Amino acid sequence: MSVNTLSKETELRLNEFFNQATDPKSFAKAIRKVNYLLAMSLMRECETLQIDPKSVEQGYFWLNELAEILNPYFEVEN
């Protein structure tokens, strides 16, 4: 995995997004809901969902990574 730094413009846009559109915790929750629905649809071989399984796999992984950064859930010790 390559490591890139965000441009100042990207940082500003992200800050604006999380200050005006939604908060990180709610966004992470929405990501997890979408990932759950995608996973369930693929497991049930939903005929109406015309997607490439490899793309879904990659998207699922990266969206979960982003969700964990925004609001750790799986890595938090109870």
PyMOL Python script that loads the backbone (N, CA, C, O; Angstrom):
from pymol import cmd

cmd.read_pdbstr("""\
ATOM      1  N   MET A   1       0.851  -1.178   0.000  1.00  0.00           N
ATOM      2  CA  MET A   1       0.000   0.000   0.000  1.00  0.00           C
ATOM      3  C   MET A   1       0.891   1.232   0.000  1.00  0.00           C
ATOM      4  O   MET A   1       1.820   1.332   0.802  1.00  0.00           O
ATOM      5  N   SER A   2       0.618   2.141  -0.871  1.00  0.00           N
ATOM      6  CA  SER A   2       1.381   3.383  -0.921  1.00  0.00           C
ATOM      7  C   SER A   2       0.771   4.397   0.038  1.00  0.00           C
ATOM      8  O   SER A   2      -0.428   4.382   0.317  1.00  0.00           O
ATOM      9  N   VAL A   3       1.627   5.267   0.527  1.00  0.00           N
ATOM     10  CA  VAL A   3       1.178   6.295   1.462  1.00  0.00           C
ATOM     11  C   VAL A   3       1.280   7.645   0.771  1.00  0.00           C
ATOM     12  O   VAL A   3       2.355   8.040   0.319  1.00  0.00           O
ATOM     13  N   ASN A   4       0.176   8.339   0.694  1.00  0.00           N
ATOM     14  CA  ASN A   4       0.146   9.665   0.084  1.00  0.00           C
ATOM     15  C   ASN A   4      -0.343  10.669   1.115  1.00  0.00           C
ATOM     16  O   ASN A   4      -1.175  10.351   1.964  1.00  0.00           O
ATOM     17  N   THR A   5       0.175  11.866   1.031  1.00  0.00           N
ATOM     18  CA  THR A   5      -0.333  12.911   1.907  1.00  0.00           C
ATOM     19  C   THR A   5      -1.443  13.651   1.177  1.00  0.00           C
ATOM     20  O   THR A   5      -1.420  13.788  -0.046  1.00  0.00           O
ATOM     21  N   LEU A   6      -2.397  14.117   1.934  1.00  0.00           N
ATOM     22  CA  LEU A   6      -3.513  14.858   1.350  1.00  0.00           C
ATOM     23  C   LEU A   6      -3.081  16.280   1.030  1.00  0.00           C
ATOM     24  O   LEU A   6      -2.288  16.883   1.754  1.00  0.00           O
ATOM     25  N   SER A   7      -3.603  16.795  -0.046  1.00  0.00           N
ATOM     26  CA  SER A   7      -3.346  18.195  -0.359  1.00  0.00           C
ATOM     27  C   SER A   7      -4.122  19.053   0.635  1.00  0.00           C
ATOM     28  O   SER A   7      -5.075  18.584   1.258  1.00  0.00           O
ATOM     29  N   LYS A   8      -3.722  20.276   0.775  1.00  0.00           N
ATOM     30  CA  LYS A   8      -4.430  21.196   1.677  1.00  0.00           C
ATOM     31  C   LYS A   8      -5.883  21.358   1.246  1.00  0.00           C
ATOM     32  O   LYS A   8      -6.780  21.444   2.085  1.00  0.00           O
ATOM     33  N   GLU A   9      -6.112  21.398  -0.063  1.00  0.00           N
ATOM     34  CA  GLU A   9      -7.479  21.539  -0.576  1.00  0.00           C
ATOM     35  C   GLU A   9      -8.332  20.329  -0.183  1.00  0.00           C
ATOM     36  O   GLU A   9      -9.493  20.479   0.199  1.00  0.00           O
ATOM     37  N   THR A  10      -7.747  19.132  -0.280  1.00  0.00           N
ATOM     38  CA  THR A  10      -8.476  17.923   0.110  1.00  0.00           C
ATOM     39  C   THR A  10      -8.772  17.935   1.601  1.00  0.00           C
ATOM     40  O   THR A  10      -9.875  17.583   2.018  1.00  0.00           O
ATOM     41  N   GLU A  11      -7.804  18.332   2.398  1.00  0.00           N
ATOM     42  CA  GLU A  11      -8.019  18.434   3.842  1.00  0.00           C
ATOM     43  C   GLU A  11      -9.144  19.408   4.155  1.00  0.00           C
ATOM     44  O   GLU A  11     -10.005  19.120   4.986  1.00  0.00           O
ATOM     45  N   LEU A  12      -9.140  20.555   3.495  1.00  0.00           N
ATOM     46  CA  LEU A  12     -10.191  21.550   3.717  1.00  0.00           C
ATOM     47  C   LEU A  12     -11.559  21.005   3.322  1.00  0.00           C
ATOM     48  O   LEU A  12     -12.544  21.217   4.029  1.00  0.00           O
ATOM     49  N   ARG A  13     -11.618  20.309   2.203  1.00  0.00           N
ATOM     50  CA  ARG A  13     -12.890  19.737   1.751  1.00  0.00           C
ATOM     51  C   ARG A  13     -13.401  18.680   2.724  1.00  0.00           C
ATOM     52  O   ARG A  13     -14.594  18.626   3.023  1.00  0.00           O
ATOM     53  N   LEU A  14     -12.492  17.842   3.214  1.00  0.00           N
ATOM     54  CA  LEU A  14     -12.901  16.831   4.197  1.00  0.00           C
ATOM     55  C   LEU A  14     -13.388  17.482   5.487  1.00  0.00           C
ATOM     56  O   LEU A  14     -14.413  17.084   6.041  1.00  0.00           O
ATOM     57  N   ASN A  15     -12.657  18.475   5.958  1.00  0.00           N
ATOM     58  CA  ASN A  15     -13.081  19.186   7.167  1.00  0.00           C
ATOM     59  C   ASN A  15     -14.442  19.837   6.971  1.00  0.00           C
ATOM     60  O   ASN A  15     -15.304  19.770   7.848  1.00  0.00           O
ATOM     61  N   GLU A  16     -14.628  20.462   5.825  1.00  0.00           N
ATOM     62  CA  GLU A  16     -15.908  21.105   5.527  1.00  0.00           C
ATOM     63  C   GLU A  16     -17.027  20.063   5.475  1.00  0.00           C
ATOM     64  O   GLU A  16     -18.117  20.286   6.001  1.00  0.00           O
ATOM     65  N   PHE A  17     -16.753  18.942   4.846  1.00  0.00           N
ATOM     66  CA  PHE A  17     -17.748  17.872   4.743  1.00  0.00           C
ATOM     67  C   PHE A  17     -18.173  17.391   6.127  1.00  0.00           C
ATOM     68  O   PHE A  17     -19.366  17.265   6.404  1.00  0.00           O
ATOM     69  N   PHE A  18     -17.201  17.121   6.995  1.00  0.00           N
ATOM     70  CA  PHE A  18     -17.534  16.589   8.312  1.00  0.00           C
ATOM     71  C   PHE A  18     -18.016  17.658   9.285  1.00  0.00           C
ATOM     72  O   PHE A  18     -18.564  17.326  10.336  1.00  0.00           O
ATOM     73  N   ASN A  19     -17.826  18.913   8.962  1.00  0.00           N
ATOM     74  CA  ASN A  19     -18.368  19.983   9.796  1.00  0.00           C
ATOM     75  C   ASN A  19     -19.754  20.418   9.354  1.00  0.00           C
ATOM     76  O   ASN A  19     -20.543  20.893  10.171  1.00  0.00           O
ATOM     77  N   GLN A  20     -20.064  20.262   8.058  1.00  0.00           N
ATOM     78  CA  GLN A  20     -21.333  20.772   7.543  1.00  0.00           C
ATOM     79  C   GLN A  20     -22.308  19.678   7.116  1.00  0.00           C
ATOM     80  O   GLN A  20     -23.509  19.806   7.355  1.00  0.00           O
ATOM     81  N   ALA A  21     -21.826  18.616   6.496  1.00  0.00           N
ATOM     82  CA  ALA A  21     -22.731  17.606   5.942  1.00  0.00           C
ATOM     83  C   ALA A  21     -23.087  16.520   6.951  1.00  0.00           C
ATOM     84  O   ALA A  21     -24.255  16.154   7.088  1.00  0.00           O
ATOM     85  N   THR A  22     -22.106  16.016   7.642  1.00  0.00           N
ATOM     86  CA  THR A  22     -22.323  14.924   8.588  1.00  0.00           C
ATOM     87  C   THR A  22     -21.139  14.866   9.537  1.00  0.00           C
ATOM     88  O   THR A  22     -20.125  15.531   9.324  1.00  0.00           O
ATOM     89  N   ASP A  23     -21.274  14.073  10.576  1.00  0.00           N
ATOM     90  CA  ASP A  23     -20.152  13.889  11.498  1.00  0.00           C
ATOM     91  C   ASP A  23     -19.511  12.528  11.209  1.00  0.00           C
ATOM     92  O   ASP A  23     -20.161  11.649  10.643  1.00  0.00           O
ATOM     93  N   PRO A  24     -18.239  12.347  11.595  1.00  0.00           N
ATOM     94  CA  PRO A  24     -17.543  11.101  11.287  1.00  0.00           C
ATOM     95  C   PRO A  24     -18.257   9.849  11.805  1.00  0.00           C
ATOM     96  O   PRO A  24     -18.284   8.827  11.118  1.00  0.00           O
ATOM     97  N   LYS A  25     -18.825   9.917  12.990  1.00  0.00           N
ATOM     98  CA  LYS A  25     -19.496   8.745  13.568  1.00  0.00           C
ATOM     99  C   LYS A  25     -20.705   8.336  12.724  1.00  0.00           C
ATOM    100  O   LYS A  25     -20.888   7.150  12.448  1.00  0.00           O
ATOM    101  N   SER A  26     -21.521   9.288  12.316  1.00  0.00           N
ATOM    102  CA  SER A  26     -22.691   8.987  11.483  1.00  0.00           C
ATOM    103  C   SER A  26     -22.271   8.484  10.108  1.00  0.00           C
ATOM    104  O   SER A  26     -22.893   7.577   9.554  1.00  0.00           O
ATOM    105  N   PHE A  27     -21.223   9.070   9.566  1.00  0.00           N
ATOM    106  CA  PHE A  27     -20.726   8.653   8.256  1.00  0.00           C
ATOM    107  C   PHE A  27     -20.210   7.217   8.322  1.00  0.00           C
ATOM    108  O   PHE A  27     -20.493   6.413   7.434  1.00  0.00           O
ATOM    109  N   ALA A  28     -19.458   6.897   9.366  1.00  0.00           N
ATOM    110  CA  ALA A  28     -18.950   5.535   9.539  1.00  0.00           C
ATOM    111  C   ALA A  28     -20.109   4.546   9.662  1.00  0.00           C
ATOM    112  O   ALA A  28     -20.052   3.448   9.108  1.00  0.00           O
ATOM    113  N   LYS A  29     -21.144   4.929  10.376  1.00  0.00           N
ATOM    114  CA  LYS A  29     -22.318   4.063  10.523  1.00  0.00           C
ATOM    115  C   LYS A  29     -22.985   3.829   9.168  1.00  0.00           C
ATOM    116  O   LYS A  29     -23.392   2.707   8.866  1.00  0.00           O
ATOM    117  N   ALA A  30     -23.097   4.864   8.361  1.00  0.00           N
ATOM    118  CA  ALA A  30     -23.691   4.737   7.028  1.00  0.00           C
ATOM    119  C   ALA A  30     -22.845   3.828   6.138  1.00  0.00           C
ATOM    120  O   ALA A  30     -23.388   3.021   5.383  1.00  0.00           O
ATOM    121  N   ILE A  31     -21.532   3.954   6.221  1.00  0.00           N
ATOM    122  CA  ILE A  31     -20.632   3.091   5.451  1.00  0.00           C
ATOM    123  C   ILE A  31     -20.865   1.638   5.830  1.00  0.00           C
ATOM    124  O   ILE A  31     -20.963   0.771   4.962  1.00  0.00           O
ATOM    125  N   ARG A  32     -20.954   1.375   7.124  1.00  0.00           N
ATOM    126  CA  ARG A  32     -21.151  -0.005   7.575  1.00  0.00           C
ATOM    127  C   ARG A  32     -22.495  -0.561   7.113  1.00  0.00           C
ATOM    128  O   ARG A  32     -22.589  -1.738   6.765  1.00  0.00           O
ATOM    129  N   LYS A  33     -23.529   0.270   7.107  1.00  0.00           N
ATOM    130  CA  LYS A  33     -24.841  -0.180   6.631  1.00  0.00           C
ATOM    131  C   LYS A  33     -24.789  -0.540   5.152  1.00  0.00           C
ATOM    132  O   LYS A  33     -25.313  -1.576   4.742  1.00  0.00           O
ATOM    133  N   VAL A  34     -24.155   0.318   4.350  1.00  0.00           N
ATOM    134  CA  VAL A  34     -24.037   0.053   2.914  1.00  0.00           C
ATOM    135  C   VAL A  34     -23.222  -1.214   2.676  1.00  0.00           C
ATOM    136  O   VAL A  34     -23.595  -2.045   1.849  1.00  0.00           O
ATOM    137  N   ASN A  35     -22.124  -1.363   3.389  1.00  0.00           N
ATOM    138  CA  ASN A  35     -21.309  -2.563   3.233  1.00  0.00           C
ATOM    139  C   ASN A  35     -22.090  -3.816   3.597  1.00  0.00           C
ATOM    140  O   ASN A  35     -21.967  -4.844   2.932  1.00  0.00           O
ATOM    141  N   TYR A  36     -22.888  -3.733   4.644  1.00  0.00           N
ATOM    142  CA  TYR A  36     -23.714  -4.870   5.053  1.00  0.00           C
ATOM    143  C   TYR A  36     -24.701  -5.239   3.946  1.00  0.00           C
ATOM    144  O   TYR A  36     -24.855  -6.412   3.607  1.00  0.00           O
ATOM    145  N   LEU A  37     -25.364  -4.232   3.388  1.00  0.00           N
ATOM    146  CA  LEU A  37     -26.335  -4.488   2.320  1.00  0.00           C
ATOM    147  C   LEU A  37     -25.670  -5.085   1.080  1.00  0.00           C
ATOM    148  O   LEU A  37     -26.212  -6.000   0.461  1.00  0.00           O
ATOM    149  N   LEU A  38     -24.505  -4.571   0.723  1.00  0.00           N
ATOM    150  CA  LEU A  38     -23.769  -5.128  -0.416  1.00  0.00           C
ATOM    151  C   LEU A  38     -23.387  -6.581  -0.164  1.00  0.00           C
ATOM    152  O   LEU A  38     -23.557  -7.437  -1.033  1.00  0.00           O
ATOM    153  N   ALA A  39     -22.873  -6.851   1.020  1.00  0.00           N
ATOM    154  CA  ALA A  39     -22.465  -8.215   1.353  1.00  0.00           C
ATOM    155  C   ALA A  39     -23.660  -9.164   1.334  1.00  0.00           C
ATOM    156  O   ALA A  39     -23.563 -10.267   0.795  1.00  0.00           O
ATOM    157  N   MET A  40     -24.771  -8.755   1.907  1.00  0.00           N
ATOM    158  CA  MET A  40     -25.969  -9.598   1.923  1.00  0.00           C
ATOM    159  C   MET A  40     -26.488  -9.840   0.510  1.00  0.00           C
ATOM    160  O   MET A  40     -26.899 -10.953   0.182  1.00  0.00           O
ATOM    161  N   SER A  41     -26.473  -8.821  -0.314  1.00  0.00           N
ATOM    162  CA  SER A  41     -26.937  -8.964  -1.695  1.00  0.00           C
ATOM    163  C   SER A  41     -26.069  -9.948  -2.468  1.00  0.00           C
ATOM    164  O   SER A  41     -26.578 -10.769  -3.231  1.00  0.00           O
ATOM    165  N   LEU A  42     -24.762  -9.863  -2.267  1.00  0.00           N
ATOM    166  CA  LEU A  42     -23.867 -10.791  -2.962  1.00  0.00           C
ATOM    167  C   LEU A  42     -24.039 -12.214  -2.461  1.00  0.00           C
ATOM    168  O   LEU A  42     -24.042 -13.155  -3.256  1.00  0.00           O
ATOM    169  N   MET A  43     -24.180 -12.382  -1.156  1.00  0.00           N
ATOM    170  CA  MET A  43     -24.342 -13.725  -0.612  1.00  0.00           C
ATOM    171  C   MET A  43     -25.645 -14.367  -1.077  1.00  0.00           C
ATOM    172  O   MET A  43     -25.720 -15.585  -1.238  1.00  0.00           O
ATOM    173  N   ARG A  44     -26.646 -13.563  -1.287  1.00  0.00           N
ATOM    174  CA  ARG A  44     -27.938 -14.077  -1.750  1.00  0.00           C
ATOM    175  C   ARG A  44     -28.017 -14.129  -3.266  1.00  0.00           C
ATOM    176  O   ARG A  44     -29.032 -14.529  -3.835  1.00  0.00           O
ATOM    177  N   GLU A  45     -26.932 -13.718  -3.913  1.00  0.00           N
ATOM    178  CA  GLU A  45     -26.871 -13.686  -5.368  1.00  0.00           C
ATOM    179  C   GLU A  45     -28.068 -12.940  -5.952  1.00  0.00           C
ATOM    180  O   GLU A  45     -28.799 -13.442  -6.806  1.00  0.00           O
ATOM    181  N   CYS A  46     -28.226 -11.758  -5.463  1.00  0.00           N
ATOM    182  CA  CYS A  46     -29.339 -10.908  -5.879  1.00  0.00           C
ATOM    183  C   CYS A  46     -29.287 -10.670  -7.385  1.00  0.00           C
ATOM    184  O   CYS A  46     -28.292 -10.172  -7.912  1.00  0.00           O
ATOM    185  N   GLU A  47     -30.365 -11.032  -8.067  1.00  0.00           N
ATOM    186  CA  GLU A  47     -30.409 -10.891  -9.521  1.00  0.00           C
ATOM    187  C   GLU A  47     -30.525  -9.441  -9.969  1.00  0.00           C
ATOM    188  O   GLU A  47     -30.151  -9.111 -11.095  1.00  0.00           O
ATOM    189  N   THR A  48     -31.032  -8.579  -9.112  1.00  0.00           N
ATOM    190  CA  THR A  48     -31.226  -7.185  -9.508  1.00  0.00           C
ATOM    191  C   THR A  48     -29.978  -6.342  -9.299  1.00  0.00           C
ATOM    192  O   THR A  48     -29.914  -5.211  -9.781  1.00  0.00           O
ATOM    193  N   LEU A  49     -28.996  -6.863  -8.597  1.00  0.00           N
ATOM    194  CA  LEU A  49     -27.767  -6.120  -8.315  1.00  0.00           C
ATOM    195  C   LEU A  49     -26.695  -6.548  -9.314  1.00  0.00           C
ATOM    196  O   LEU A  49     -26.015  -7.552  -9.101  1.00  0.00           O
ATOM    197  N   GLN A  50     -26.545  -5.809 -10.376  1.00  0.00           N
ATOM    198  CA  GLN A  50     -25.593  -6.137 -11.435  1.00  0.00           C
ATOM    199  C   GLN A  50     -24.262  -5.449 -11.149  1.00  0.00           C
ATOM    200  O   GLN A  50     -24.051  -4.300 -11.538  1.00  0.00           O
ATOM    201  N   ILE A  51     -23.359  -6.166 -10.459  1.00  0.00           N
ATOM    202  CA  ILE A  51     -22.071  -5.592 -10.076  1.00  0.00           C
ATOM    203  C   ILE A  51     -20.951  -6.609 -10.281  1.00  0.00           C
ATOM    204  O   ILE A  51     -21.192  -7.805 -10.440  1.00  0.00           O
ATOM    205  N   ASP A  52     -19.751  -6.110 -10.272  1.00  0.00           N
ATOM    206  CA  ASP A  52     -18.562  -6.941 -10.360  1.00  0.00           C
ATOM    207  C   ASP A  52     -18.134  -7.301  -8.937  1.00  0.00           C
ATOM    208  O   ASP A  52     -17.782  -6.408  -8.166  1.00  0.00           O
ATOM    209  N   PRO A  53     -18.155  -8.588  -8.567  1.00  0.00           N
ATOM    210  CA  PRO A  53     -17.809  -8.987  -7.195  1.00  0.00           C
ATOM    211  C   PRO A  53     -16.432  -8.501  -6.736  1.00  0.00           C
ATOM    212  O   PRO A  53     -16.266  -8.159  -5.565  1.00  0.00           O
ATOM    213  N   LYS A  54     -15.444  -8.464  -7.632  1.00  0.00           N
ATOM    214  CA  LYS A  54     -14.099  -8.007  -7.250  1.00  0.00           C
ATOM    215  C   LYS A  54     -14.122  -6.525  -6.870  1.00  0.00           C
ATOM    216  O   LYS A  54     -13.460  -6.119  -5.915  1.00  0.00           O
ATOM    217  N   SER A  55     -14.872  -5.730  -7.606  1.00  0.00           N
ATOM    218  CA  SER A  55     -14.994  -4.305  -7.282  1.00  0.00           C
ATOM    219  C   SER A  55     -15.666  -4.121  -5.932  1.00  0.00           C
ATOM    220  O   SER A  55     -15.269  -3.264  -5.142  1.00  0.00           O
ATOM    221  N   VAL A  56     -16.681  -4.927  -5.671  1.00  0.00           N
ATOM    222  CA  VAL A  56     -17.376  -4.848  -4.384  1.00  0.00           C
ATOM    223  C   VAL A  56     -16.434  -5.244  -3.262  1.00  0.00           C
ATOM    224  O   VAL A  56     -16.426  -4.615  -2.204  1.00  0.00           O
ATOM    225  N   GLU A  57     -15.639  -6.283  -3.484  1.00  0.00           N
ATOM    226  CA  GLU A  57     -14.688  -6.732  -2.473  1.00  0.00           C
ATOM    227  C   GLU A  57     -13.706  -5.616  -2.116  1.00  0.00           C
ATOM    228  O   GLU A  57     -13.457  -5.356  -0.939  1.00  0.00           O
ATOM    229  N   GLN A  58     -13.157  -4.967  -3.125  1.00  0.00           N
ATOM    230  CA  GLN A  58     -12.206  -3.884  -2.883  1.00  0.00           C
ATOM    231  C   GLN A  58     -12.888  -2.693  -2.215  1.00  0.00           C
ATOM    232  O   GLN A  58     -12.352  -2.112  -1.271  1.00  0.00           O
ATOM    233  N   GLY A  59     -14.058  -2.336  -2.702  1.00  0.00           N
ATOM    234  CA  GLY A  59     -14.803  -1.229  -2.103  1.00  0.00           C
ATOM    235  C   GLY A  59     -15.172  -1.510  -0.666  1.00  0.00           C
ATOM    236  O   GLY A  59     -15.072  -0.634   0.194  1.00  0.00           O
ATOM    237  N   TYR A  60     -15.600  -2.735  -0.404  1.00  0.00           N
ATOM    238  CA  TYR A  60     -15.967  -3.155   0.949  1.00  0.00           C
ATOM    239  C   TYR A  60     -14.778  -2.984   1.894  1.00  0.00           C
ATOM    240  O   TYR A  60     -14.917  -2.443   2.991  1.00  0.00           O
ATOM    241  N   PHE A  61     -13.610  -3.450   1.454  1.00  0.00           N
ATOM    242  CA  PHE A  61     -12.405  -3.345   2.274  1.00  0.00           C
ATOM    243  C   PHE A  61     -12.066  -1.891   2.586  1.00  0.00           C
ATOM    244  O   PHE A  61     -11.875  -1.528   3.746  1.00  0.00           O
ATOM    245  N   TRP A  62     -11.992  -1.058   1.541  1.00  0.00           N
ATOM    246  CA  TRP A  62     -11.561   0.324   1.743  1.00  0.00           C
ATOM    247  C   TRP A  62     -12.598   1.152   2.496  1.00  0.00           C
ATOM    248  O   TRP A  62     -12.235   2.037   3.270  1.00  0.00           O
ATOM    249  N   LEU A  63     -13.870   0.879   2.282  1.00  0.00           N
ATOM    250  CA  LEU A  63     -14.891   1.600   3.048  1.00  0.00           C
ATOM    251  C   LEU A  63     -14.821   1.226   4.521  1.00  0.00           C
ATOM    252  O   LEU A  63     -15.008   2.083   5.385  1.00  0.00           O
ATOM    253  N   ASN A  64     -14.553  -0.045   4.822  1.00  0.00           N
ATOM    254  CA  ASN A  64     -14.388  -0.437   6.222  1.00  0.00           C
ATOM    255  C   ASN A  64     -13.151   0.200   6.836  1.00  0.00           C
ATOM    256  O   ASN A  64     -13.172   0.615   7.994  1.00  0.00           O
ATOM    257  N   GLU A  65     -12.081   0.277   6.067  1.00  0.00           N
ATOM    258  CA  GLU A  65     -10.877   0.948   6.566  1.00  0.00           C
ATOM    259  C   GLU A  65     -11.179   2.406   6.912  1.00  0.00           C
ATOM    260  O   GLU A  65     -10.771   2.899   7.964  1.00  0.00           O
ATOM    261  N   LEU A  66     -11.892   3.085   6.026  1.00  0.00           N
ATOM    262  CA  LEU A  66     -12.259   4.480   6.270  1.00  0.00           C
ATOM    263  C   LEU A  66     -13.172   4.594   7.482  1.00  0.00           C
ATOM    264  O   LEU A  66     -13.001   5.495   8.304  1.00  0.00           O
ATOM    265  N   ALA A  67     -14.132   3.697   7.601  1.00  0.00           N
ATOM    266  CA  ALA A  67     -15.041   3.721   8.751  1.00  0.00           C
ATOM    267  C   ALA A  67     -14.270   3.552  10.056  1.00  0.00           C
ATOM    268  O   ALA A  67     -14.581   4.216  11.044  1.00  0.00           O
ATOM    269  N   GLU A  68     -13.274   2.677  10.072  1.00  0.00           N
ATOM    270  CA  GLU A  68     -12.477   2.460  11.279  1.00  0.00           C
ATOM    271  C   GLU A  68     -11.650   3.690  11.641  1.00  0.00           C
ATOM    272  O   GLU A  68     -11.436   3.974  12.820  1.00  0.00           O
ATOM    273  N   ILE A  69     -11.191   4.411  10.637  1.00  0.00           N
ATOM    274  CA  ILE A  69     -10.434   5.636  10.899  1.00  0.00           C
ATOM    275  C   ILE A  69     -11.354   6.707  11.473  1.00  0.00           C
ATOM    276  O   ILE A  69     -10.988   7.414  12.412  1.00  0.00           O
ATOM    277  N   LEU A  70     -12.545   6.820  10.903  1.00  0.00           N
ATOM    278  CA  LEU A  70     -13.483   7.855  11.331  1.00  0.00           C
ATOM    279  C   LEU A  70     -14.072   7.572  12.705  1.00  0.00           C
ATOM    280  O   LEU A  70     -14.263   8.483  13.511  1.00  0.00           O
ATOM    281  N   ASN A  71     -14.354   6.306  12.964  1.00  0.00           N
ATOM    282  CA  ASN A  71     -14.990   5.928  14.224  1.00  0.00           C
ATOM    283  C   ASN A  71     -14.634   4.473  14.511  1.00  0.00           C
ATOM    284  O   ASN A  71     -15.369   3.572  14.106  1.00  0.00           O
ATOM    285  N   PRO A  72     -13.512   4.223  15.209  1.00  0.00           N
ATOM    286  CA  PRO A  72     -13.086   2.849  15.465  1.00  0.00           C
ATOM    287  C   PRO A  72     -14.185   2.031  16.139  1.00  0.00           C
ATOM    288  O   PRO A  72     -14.799   2.456  17.118  1.00  0.00           O
ATOM    289  N   TYR A  73     -14.408   0.853  15.587  1.00  0.00           N
ATOM    290  CA  TYR A  73     -15.427  -0.045  16.123  1.00  0.00           C
ATOM    291  C   TYR A  73     -14.818  -1.409  16.395  1.00  0.00           C
ATOM    292  O   TYR A  73     -14.949  -1.942  17.497  1.00  0.00           O
ATOM    293  N   PHE A  74     -14.156  -1.974  15.402  1.00  0.00           N
ATOM    294  CA  PHE A  74     -13.592  -3.304  15.541  1.00  0.00           C
ATOM    295  C   PHE A  74     -12.283  -3.313  16.315  1.00  0.00           C
ATOM    296  O   PHE A  74     -11.925  -4.337  16.897  1.00  0.00           O
ATOM    297  N   GLU A  75     -11.569  -2.210  16.338  1.00  0.00           N
ATOM    298  CA  GLU A  75     -10.263  -2.169  16.985  1.00  0.00           C
ATOM    299  C   GLU A  75     -10.317  -1.635  18.416  1.00  0.00           C
ATOM    300  O   GLU A  75      -9.283  -1.529  19.076  1.00  0.00           O
ATOM    301  N   VAL A  76     -11.507  -1.302  18.896  1.00  0.00           N
ATOM    302  CA  VAL A  76     -11.646  -0.771  20.248  1.00  0.00           C
ATOM    303  C   VAL A  76     -11.726  -1.928  21.230  1.00  0.00           C
ATOM    304  O   VAL A  76     -12.521  -2.852  21.057  1.00  0.00           O
ATOM    305  N   GLU A  77     -10.892  -1.867  22.265  1.00  0.00           N
ATOM    306  CA  GLU A  77     -10.939  -2.896  23.302  1.00  0.00           C
ATOM    307  C   GLU A  77     -12.085  -2.594  24.249  1.00  0.00           C
ATOM    308  O   GLU A  77     -12.287  -1.453  24.663  1.00  0.00           O
ATOM    309  N   ASN A  78     -12.838  -3.647  24.587  1.00  0.00           N
ATOM    310  CA  ASN A  78     -13.972  -3.477  25.513  1.00  0.00           C
ATOM    311  C   ASN A  78     -13.534  -3.603  26.941  1.00  0.00           C
ATOM    312  O   ASN A  78     -14.354  -3.488  27.851  1.00  0.00           O
TER     313      ASN A  78
END
""", "prot")
cmd.dss("prot")
cmd.show_as("cartoon", "prot")
cmd.util.cbc("prot")
cmd.orient("prot")
